[in-house]
Amino acid sequence: MASYDQRGQRVDRQLNINFQNYDQPDPTVLLYQGIQLLEAKSYQQAISVFKDVIEIEASMSDAYYYLALALLKGRRPKILIRREIEAVDELLNSATVMGESDGTVQLFRALVRDDYYNGNGIKNYPPPFVIDLIKNAFGCNINIDKLRALLSKLPMPDNQLYAALVAQIS
C-alpha cells in the first residue's frame, strides 16, 4: 500500500523528526536587556533577567553587580532590612571574588555597607569593613563612567562617602 505525503506525492518511507532548539539565549544579550530594564526602573523584570544570566553563565561578574543594584529597587541601603542588605552584599562579594579587579564593585559594596551599618548606628558588623573596601578599591581599576552611573542610581546625598565620591568624579 502506497503512502502519500502532505503534498500528495507518493513516498515509500516516512521519517518524522522533531527538532528541539537547545540553544540558550546569549548571556551578554540578556545582560544588556536587564540593564535596559533597570534603567526603565522595571526592577522585578530586571531581577528576573539577571538571575537568568547567572543561571546561564555563573561566571559573569557584571550580572551579580547589576542584580545587586536591581535588588535595591531605587532605595537607599539605609532603609532596607538586614536580610536585603545581606543579599546585596553577598552578590557584590561574588562579583568581587570572580577575579576581576574592578574597584567600582568594591566602592558599591563600601557604599551599601556604610549607608546601612554606619547610617543606622550599627557598630559591630561582619567584615570587610568600609575602610578596607575603599582601600582595596583604590588599588584597582575604577571605571569612572560605571561609578558615575552607579552614583546616579543611589539616592543618598547626605552620606559622607557618597558625597566624597561625587566630589572626586566631578
Sequence and secondary structure as in RCSB ss.txt:
>XXXX:A:sequence
MASYDQRGQRVDRQLNINFQNYDQPDPTVLLYQGIQLLEAKSYQQAISVFKDVIEIEASMSDAYYYLALALLKGR
RPKILIRREIEAVDELLNSATVMGESDGTVQLFRALVRDDYYNGNGIKNYPPPFVIDLIKNAFGCNINIDKLRAL
LSKLPMPDNQLYAALVAQIS
>XXXX:A:secstr
  EE TTS EES              HHHHHHHHHHHHHTT HHHHHHHHHHHHHH TT HHHHHHHHHHHHTT 
 GGGS HHHHHHHHHHHHHHHHTS  BHHHHHHHHHHHIIIIITTT     SS HHHHHHHHHTSB  HHHHHHH
HHH   TT HHHHHHHHHH 
